[in-house]
């Protein structure tokens, strides 16, 4: 599983944290996913909609794996602040 691209969502867009593209394996790539934080805790991942409906859904286990990968990739983008010595 590899995050191909991730873009943080600007503040003020509800509970959406970021939008991202992912390669689940060598055969499957998904584009335009968004990760959201649930009010009860944890994360949800949604694919893009088409014709007013969902195009894909994921098991809880896969959502957990993708969320961990996406959040790690997002964290890698943040500038590292060095503590003053």
Helices and strands as residue ranges (DSSP letters): E 2-8, E 16-23, E 29-37, E 43-46, E 49-50, E 53-54, H 60-77
